[in-house]
Structure formats: structure tokens, C-alpha cells
Amino acid sequence: MAEDIFYWLALSLVPGVGSILIKRLLERFKTPEAVFRAPVKELLKIEGLGERVAGEIQIGPLEKAVKRELSLLKEAGGKIITIKDDDYPKRLKDIYDPPALIYMRGEVKSEDELAIAIVGSRKTSPYGRWFTEKIGQDLARHGITIVSGMARGIDSIAHQGALQGGGRTIAVLGCGVDVIYPSENRNLFYQIIEQGAVLSEFPMGSRPEGGHFPRRNRIISGLSIGVVIVQASAKSGSLITAGYALEQGREIFAVPGNVGVEGSRGTNQLIKEGAKLVESTEDILEEIYPQWKREGETVPPAAPPAPDLSAGEKTLYGLLGETPLHIDAIIRETQLDPGKVSSLLLNLELKGLICQWPGKCFSKKI
């Protein structure tokens, strides 16, 4: 954390001063403290800074507000990182309007530079939930951090998939890091802090207002090499994240959905416009690993080998493929006792090798 965090916070709390203005002020005056000491005539030379904002800066740091902010942050067990700190995410720093400071609970690590964002609709189908959880787990097992917004639906499932895969995950909030939204995500919120980080650019206690979410979406894409969209209507907020990703030069992936279904219109349109169609985790890996190598980084190891299987488990696992197969067909093909088949399928599912679909259908996890 920067030693002059008082002035960083004070500048961020000045009415009318956002990330772009702070960036321009720092380019001219170098430090937040120097900004507060600058004459009005010098402040007015900054593009986009008018007399009203210059007057607010001239008032000086709002000491009471800054101390309250620091007290709330300490109480929550969080910290602030600024764009000048070594632990500020490098990829995020390169976007057009990076947040000057980030409130954080948990920890951002160097390996989080290899990150994929997974976002989508709050209204999900069984297929969307299954696929999101699957790719979240698979990517996590390859050492890839999952970034999302902890919203209901696809976002929350993406975080859960990463946690189940034993990997790291980062949630970017549209509220303060001391506000849990939605409230039913309380347990997930603390799990993310333990196995990743919760981030926000909004002050402590900030409520989840509508205007906050488009702003937080640029951070979600900014932290990531690419963005995967799973289930999105034509007007979904996830498409805003895709737009930011495009502006930031990130890869855009989309999971196709059923034709004519409203929840698929956004993703199918992205594919028409050139997004990479995702049918399996491999479709994502084959795009991001070459880029990761070009950046001079070491590719993380692949997922660990499958555990040892019994003869019966090998028979069933060899029979299953990507297309779900009904349990009756499995019994017929293997000619095993139905109770035995159910037991073997449960073992394979617990080992993370297969997944169950609605209607007692099963397929391999790819």
C-alpha cells in the first residue's frame, strides 16, 4: 500500500473526480498530494476538469471522510492498492481507464494474471448452469483464475466452479467490499476471500446502484485475457462486458444456445460477429495459451491425471462420451445389474470424471 494512501483516498472522494481525471491529474502532478497543492490555473489546464471540480480540489482533503473510510476498511479486514503499487494487477493497469485505487479483501497474486472472466445471465437454464460450472472447474484445474461479478446466475456459478476445481477466483463488485450483494451469496463471498479476492473501486458502504455495474464490468474484462459469455439475452449486461473486452483487446468467447430462445440471442449474436464459439474448455485453452506464451509466461501444468479406476468404472467411463447417455442405455450396453451401474456412476461422479444431466443421463466431463 502506498505510504500516501490518505491523499489517494482523498482525491478519489472528491466529487466529480473519476478514474480518467485522476489519471490525467497524476500525469501532470505525479502524486495526489501535489494535486491538492496545485494552483487553480494549473488545475484548469487538465482536459475535462472544470471550475467546479477545481474548486472542490482546492477545498483540500476531506479529513473526516477519509478517516472514516480507513476505519471501515480496517474493520472489514481489507486494504487499498493504488495504480502505483507493485501489486496492482498489470493487465488492468493497461486499459484506457483503470481505477486509480482498488478496495480489496483477500489477495491478488501474480498467478492471477492468467485469468478468464465468465459472465452471463441472472436467469439460467439447467444447461447453462451445468456448462458454466464445468468450464469453471476445468479452467481452475489448469491454474487459470476465474473472474466474475458475483451476481445471481452465471456469475455465481462460475465462482463456485472455480472453488470446486480447487482454483482461485476474483469477484468484482458493483458495491463496497463490505456490502454482500446479493445477500444469499454470503457463504460464497467469504469463500472467495479465502481462495482469491473481492475487489471494488467504490467506497465502503456503497450500495449496488444500477450505474455501478457497467463501470465494474470494465474491471472484470480488464483483469482477464478473455471473456466467456454464457447465456445472454439481446439486452444483457453481459454484452457490456463483451464490449469492454473488445475495446481492451481481449479475447471474446461465447457459448451457443438454442435458436429462438431469448436467453441465447446475445451469445448467438456475438458468435455471428466473430466471437469464438465454445463447445468445450479446450476451445478456450487453445486460444489463450499461445497468447500467454507470447507474453513470456510459463504455461501452467495441465489437470492432474484421472484417479485409478476399478474394472467396472473403466467399463462405464469408456462407454460414456460428450453426448449424455440415459442410464437405461448404459445398463443395456454393459449388461450389468442396475444397482451396480448406479453405484459405479456415483463413484465416477464423485471422482469428478462424469456429470449427471436431468432425466438420469450421464456424460464425461471434458
ROVODO-955723 format. One line per 5 residues: their letters; for each residue x, y, z of C-alpha. Coordinates in nm, 4 decimals, m for minus. Each point is the difference from the previous one (the first is absolute). Last residue first. Example, Ala and Ser with C-alpha at 12.3 -4.5 7.8 and 13.67 -1.06 7.14 Angstrom:
sa> 1.3670,m0.1060,0.7140; m0.1370,m0.3440,0.0660 .
//
This chain:
ikksf> m1.4460,m3.2788,m2.0860; m0.2134,m0.1435,0.2775; m0.1351,m0.3251,m0.1398; m0.3748,m0.0398,m0.0417; m0.3005,m0.1224,0.1979 .
ckgpw> m0.3788,0.0033,m0.0364; m0.2335,m0.0634,0.2922; m0.2689,0.2438,m0.1225; 0.1946,0.3208,0.0687; 0.3718,m0.0358,m0.0726 .
qcilg> 0.2552,m0.1772,0.2160; 0.3699,0.0744,m0.0293; 0.3014,m0.2218,m0.0496; 0.3629,m0.0060,0.1104; m0.0207,0.2043,0.3206 .
kleln> 0.0916,m0.2916,0.2249; m0.3413,0.0328,0.1682; m0.1656,m0.0368,m0.3412; 0.2004,m0.3130,m0.0786; m0.0992,m0.1539,0.3336 .
lllss> m0.3675,0.0916,m0.0543; 0.0090,m0.1594,m0.3445; 0.1467,m0.3196,0.1475; m0.2736,m0.0205,0.2638; m0.2797,0.0604,m0.2511 .
vkgpd> 0.1479,m0.2621,m0.2334; 0.0193,m0.2541,0.2833; m0.3629,0.0606,0.0929; m0.1056,m0.0453,m0.3635; 0.1910,m0.3331,m0.0246 .
lqter> 0.2461,0.0065,m0.2885; m0.0791,m0.0754,m0.3631; 0.2481,0.2755,m0.0979; m0.1972,0.1277,m0.2998; m0.3455,m0.0537,0.1498 .
iiadi> 0.0929,0.1491,0.3354; 0.1537,0.3033,m0.1720; m0.3071,0.0391,m0.2223; m0.2244,m0.0077,0.3054; 0.2237,0.2592,0.1690 .
hlpte> m0.0599,0.2442,m0.2851; 0.3071,0.1209,m0.1910; 0.1102,0.3637,m0.0150; 0.2133,0.0866,m0.3048; 0.3612,0.0761,0.0972 .
gllgy> 0.0854,m0.3706,0.0300; m0.0807,m0.2917,0.2271; 0.0867,m0.3619,m0.0786; 0.3631,0.0225,0.1098; m0.1051,0.1491,0.3340 .
ltkeg> m0.2499,m0.2818,0.0502; 0.2519,m0.2777,m0.0651; 0.2762,0.1779,0.1928; m0.2298,0.0312,0.3010; m0.0755,m0.3739,m0.0111 .
asldp> 0.3696,m0.0916,m0.0144; 0.0804,0.2339,0.2862; 0.1416,0.3424,m0.0750; 0.3209,0.1688,0.1096; m0.0290,0.3779,0.0203 .
appaa> 0.0032,0.2141,m0.3145; 0.3244,0.1820,m0.0736; 0.0476,0.3509,0.1385; m0.1245,0.2906,m0.2118; 0.2613,0.1567,m0.2234 .
ppvte> 0.2968,0.1846,0.1409; 0.0188,0.3782,m0.0205; 0.1431,0.1600,m0.3143; 0.3033,0.2055,0.0910; m0.0186,0.3652,m0.0957 .
gerkw> 0.1861,0.1796,m0.2758; m0.2960,0.2053,m0.1238; 0.0046,m0.2041,m0.3195; m0.0474,m0.3140,0.2128; m0.3153,0.1421,0.1594 .
qpyie> m0.1330,0.0872,m0.3447; 0.0613,m0.3565,m0.1193; m0.1725,m0.1284,0.3193; m0.3094,0.2193,m0.0378; m0.1502,m0.1292,m0.3225 .
elide> 0.0558,m0.3752,0.0341; m0.1134,0.0183,0.3625; m0.3376,0.1530,m0.0828; m0.1058,m0.2550,m0.2620; 0.1467,m0.2717,0.2243 .
tsevl> m0.2562,0.0868,0.2671; m0.2718,m0.1346,m0.2266; m0.2599,0.1150,m0.2534; 0.1037,0.3646,m0.0056; m0.0541,0.2076,m0.3140 .
kagek> 0.2645,0.2731,m0.0315; m0.1652,0.3390,m0.0438; m0.0147,0.1206,m0.3607; m0.3172,0.2053,m0.0382; m0.2193,m0.3039,m0.0641 .
ilqnt> 0.1419,m0.1535,0.3196; m0.0932,0.3153,0.1923; m0.3540,m0.0239,m0.1423; m0.0302,m0.3571,0.1283; 0.1078,0.1156,0.3465 .
grsge> m0.2537,0.2831,0.0124; m0.2922,m0.1951,m0.1453; 0.0435,m0.3013,0.2255; m0.2075,0.1065,0.3002; m0.2841,0.0980,m0.2332 .
vgvng> m0.0290,m0.3523,m0.1418; m0.0517,0.0029,m0.3762; 0.3048,m0.2133,m0.0805; 0.1247,m0.1974,0.2985; 0.3263,0.1244,0.1442 .
pvafi> 0.3594,0.0464,m0.1085; 0.2679,0.0671,0.2645; 0.1886,0.3185,m0.0831; 0.3682,0.0890,0.0194; 0.1552,0.3453,m0.0346 .
ergqe> 0.3782,0.0427,0.0135; 0.1183,0.3299,0.1474; 0.1131,0.3033,m0.1991; m0.1226,0.2504,0.2567; m0.2738,0.1400,m0.2246 .
layga> m0.1236,m0.3537,m0.0766; 0.0024,m0.0928,0.3670; m0.1948,0.3165,0.0814; m0.2658,m0.1009,m0.2506; m0.0115,m0.3544,0.1385 .
tilsg> m0.0538,0.1441,0.3482; m0.2862,0.2088,m0.1377; m0.1350,m0.3189,m0.1596; m0.0202,m0.1496,0.3482; m0.2489,0.2733,0.0866 .
skasa> m0.2505,m0.1929,m0.2092; m0.2070,0.1824,m0.2597; m0.0049,m0.2700,m0.2710; m0.0226,m0.2674,0.2682; 0.3107,m0.1642,0.1389 .
qvivv> 0.0788,m0.3623,0.0773; 0.3703,m0.0659,0.0604; 0.2441,0.2728,m0.1034; 0.3689,m0.0889,0.0387; 0.2390,0.2947,0.0314 .
gislg> 0.3701,m0.0088,m0.0850; 0.3441,0.0793,0.1342; m0.1621,0.1372,0.3147; 0.0370,0.2777,0.2564; m0.1265,0.2610,m0.2449 .
siirn> m0.3094,m0.2055,m0.0829; m0.1196,0.0023,0.3617; 0.1253,0.3572,0.0468; m0.2025,0.1260,m0.2985; m0.3047,m0.1744,0.1503 .
rrpfh> 0.0323,0.2002,0.3261; m0.0980,0.3166,m0.1856; m0.3027,m0.1627,m0.1650; m0.1047,m0.1237,0.3466; 0.0229,0.3238,0.1948 .
ggepr> m0.2771,0.1827,m0.1857; m0.2632,m0.2386,0.1332; 0.0826,0.0641,0.3656; 0.1424,m0.2782,0.2155; 0.0415,0.2052,0.3211 .
sgmpf> 0.3306,0.1602,0.0924; 0.0889,m0.0776,0.3630; 0.3718,0.0393,m0.0556; 0.0892,0.1986,m0.3088; m0.0335,m0.1452,m0.3523 .
eslva> 0.2989,m0.1319,m0.1966; m0.0804,m0.3551,0.1017; 0.1813,m0.3296,0.0505; m0.0680,m0.3339,0.1723; 0.3023,m0.2288,m0.0067 .
gqeii> 0.1181,m0.3562,m0.0405; m0.0501,m0.3213,0.1935; m0.0842,0.1314,0.3479; m0.1688,0.3177,m0.1269; m0.1936,m0.2102,m0.2518 .
qyfln> m0.1204,m0.2310,0.2772; m0.1161,0.3048,0.1963; m0.2196,0.1250,m0.2839; m0.1276,m0.3505,m0.0804; m0.1346,m0.0329,0.3536 .
rnesp> m0.1752,0.3380,m0.0212; m0.1326,m0.0549,m0.3521; m0.3637,0.0057,0.1144; 0.0409,0.3729,0.0691; 0.0456,0.0891,m0.3665 .
yivdv> 0.2026,0.2019,0.0640; 0.2235,m0.0049,0.3075; 0.1058,0.3538,0.0906; 0.3361,0.0482,0.1734; 0.1896,m0.0060,m0.3303 .
gcglv> m0.2116,0.2960,m0.1118; m0.2390,m0.0414,m0.2912; 0.0138,m0.1058,m0.3661; 0.2345,m0.2798,0.0982; 0.2889,m0.1713,m0.1767 .
aitrg> 0.0325,m0.3609,0.1182; 0.3344,m0.1776,m0.0456; 0.0476,m0.3776,m0.0114; 0.2803,m0.2417,0.0759; 0.0024,m0.3727,m0.0596 .
ggqla> m0.1001,m0.3175,0.1803; m0.2402,m0.1015,m0.2767; m0.2917,0.0385,0.2412; 0.1114,0.3580,0.0636; 0.0187,0.0756,m0.3716 .
gqhai> m0.3435,m0.1536,m0.0582; m0.1474,0.2049,0.2844; 0.1347,0.3217,m0.1481; m0.1501,m0.0870,m0.3395; m0.3304,m0.0951,0.1679 .
sdigr> m0.0180,0.3430,0.1643; 0.0535,0.1801,m0.3310; m0.2396,m0.2258,m0.1955; m0.3011,0.0623,0.2240; m0.0068,0.2676,0.2678 .
amgsv> 0.2807,0.2539,m0.0109; 0.3455,m0.0799,0.1379; 0.1627,0.2192,m0.2690; 0.2415,m0.2383,m0.1688; 0.3671,m0.0951,m0.0243 .
itigh> 0.1224,m0.3614,m0.0106; 0.3723,m0.0555,0.0589; 0.1654,m0.2540,m0.2304; 0.2189,m0.2699,0.1542; m0.1130,m0.2767,m0.2368 .
raldq> m0.2278,m0.1422,0.2702; m0.1634,0.3431,0.0235; m0.0753,m0.0119,m0.3731; m0.1706,m0.3379,0.0375; m0.2036,0.0991,0.3050 .
giket> m0.1286,0.3242,m0.1531; m0.0574,m0.1815,m0.3303; m0.2211,m0.2572,0.1731; m0.1867,0.2412,0.2264; m0.0903,0.2183,m0.2957 .
fwrgy> m0.1084,m0.3003,m0.2092; m0.2278,m0.1404,0.2705; m0.1589,0.3343,0.0851; m0.0627,0.0854,m0.3645; m0.1466,m0.3446,m0.0703 .
pstkr> m0.2334,0.0183,0.3010; m0.1184,0.3403,m0.1273; 0.1014,0.3328,0.1496; m0.1580,0.3338,0.0815; 0.2766,0.2250,0.1395 .
sgvia> 0.1525,m0.0086,m0.3462; 0.3666,m0.0249,m0.0785; 0.3588,0.0462,0.1075; 0.3214,m0.2042,0.0003; 0.3249,0.1977,0.0128 .
ialed> 0.3242,m0.1843,m0.0699; 0.3198,0.0593,0.1931; 0.3714,m0.0641,m0.0433; 0.1108,0.3214,0.1736; m0.1420,m0.1638,0.3127 .
eskve> 0.3292,m0.1871,0.0340; 0.1568,0.3192,0.1397; m0.2364,m0.0039,0.2959; m0.3027,0.2114,0.0961; m0.0886,m0.0454,0.3659 .
grmyi> m0.3084,m0.0066,0.2184; m0.2044,0.3138,0.0473; 0.0852,0.2806,m0.2373; m0.0892,0.3639,m0.0627; 0.1562,0.1106,m0.3270 .
lappd> 0.1645,0.3300,m0.0811; 0.0499,0.2070,m0.3109; m0.2528,m0.2148,m0.1835; 0.1285,m0.0770,m0.3509; m0.1396,0.2194,m0.2783 .
yidkl> 0.1609,m0.0909,m0.3330; 0.1110,m0.3502,0.0999; 0.3653,m0.0827,0.0716; m0.0187,0.0103,0.3805; m0.2530,m0.2833,m0.0055 .
rkpyd> 0.2553,m0.2366,m0.1541; 0.2627,0.0892,0.2565; m0.2224,m0.0615,0.3037; 0.1128,0.2456,0.2748; 0.2504,m0.1889,0.2164 .
ddkit> 0.2872,0.2364,m0.0773; m0.1967,0.3039,0.1136; m0.0367,0.3083,m0.2230; m0.3543,m0.0878,m0.1080; m0.1004,m0.0057,0.3617 .
iikgg> m0.0746,m0.2932,0.2284; m0.2395,0.0393,0.2897; m0.0475,m0.2419,0.2869; m0.2620,m0.2207,0.1578; m0.0633,m0.1530,0.3422 .
aekll> m0.3548,0.1373,0.0120; 0.0766,0.2110,0.3105; 0.3126,0.1319,m0.1705; m0.2047,0.1101,m0.2997; m0.2602,0.1679,0.2188 .
slerk> 0.2726,0.1928,0.1865; 0.1722,0.1027,m0.3225; m0.3257,0.1346,m0.1421; m0.0793,0.1883,0.3219; 0.3466,0.1542,m0.0036 .
vakel> m0.0480,0.1112,m0.3608; m0.3428,0.1523,0.0675; 0.1256,0.1953,0.3035; 0.3097,0.1259,m0.1833; m0.1819,0.1365,m0.3045 .
pgiqi> 0.3201,0.0781,m0.1890; 0.0214,0.3557,m0.1356; m0.2602,0.2620,m0.0847; 0.2121,0.0642,m0.3093; m0.1008,m0.3391,m0.1408 .
egavr> m0.3689,0.0942,0.0209; 0.0742,0.3335,m0.1709; 0.1791,m0.1756,m0.2845; m0.3045,m0.2261,m0.0334; m0.2291,0.3015,m0.0378 .
eglge> 0.2405,0.1894,m0.2277; 0.0192,m0.2770,m0.2561; 0.2277,m0.3023,m0.0445; m0.0548,m0.1735,m0.3352; 0.3538,0.0544,m0.1260 .
iklle> 0.2310,0.1213,0.2753; 0.1009,0.3635,m0.0495; m0.2578,0.1015,0.2608; 0.2114,m0.1631,0.2699; 0.2932,0.2289,m0.0817 .
kvpar> m0.2137,0.3131,0.0299; m0.1443,m0.1324,0.3267; 0.3459,m0.0243,0.1585; 0.1233,m0.3535,0.0854; 0.0350,m0.1042,0.3658 .
fvaep> m0.2849,m0.2519,m0.0102; 0.1452,m0.1549,m0.3173; 0.3447,m0.0195,0.1610; m0.1433,m0.2238,0.2728; m0.1518,m0.2273,m0.2650 .
tkfre> 0.3472,m0.0523,m0.1551; 0.1511,0.0510,m0.3481; m0.1466,0.3490,m0.0714; m0.0618,m0.0237,m0.3756; m0.0330,m0.3744,m0.0653 .
llrki> m0.1608,m0.0299,0.3433; m0.2707,0.2496,m0.0919; m0.0687,m0.1770,m0.3287; m0.0408,m0.3402,0.1683; m0.2141,0.1548,0.2735 .
lisgv> m0.2223,0.1529,m0.2674; m0.0391,m0.3385,m0.1717; m0.0776,m0.1848,0.3243; m0.2654,0.2407,0.1217; 0.0024,0.3420,0.1679 .
gpvls> m0.3422,0.1683,0.0068; m0.0292,0.0100,0.3781; 0.3415,m0.0502,0.1680; 0.0007,m0.3449,0.1645; 0.2687,m0.1455,m0.2280 .
lalwy> 0.2277,0.2935,0.0842; m0.0387,m0.0558,0.3746; 0.0646,m0.3723,m0.0370; 0.3248,0.0583,m0.1860; 0.0892,0.2773,0.2449 .
fidea> m0.0347,m0.2241,0.3052; 0.1731,m0.2865,m0.1831; 0.3243,0.2014,0.0054; 0.2080,m0.3012,0.1099; m0.1249,m0.2028,m0.2960 .
m> m0.1270,m0.3460,0.0878 .
//
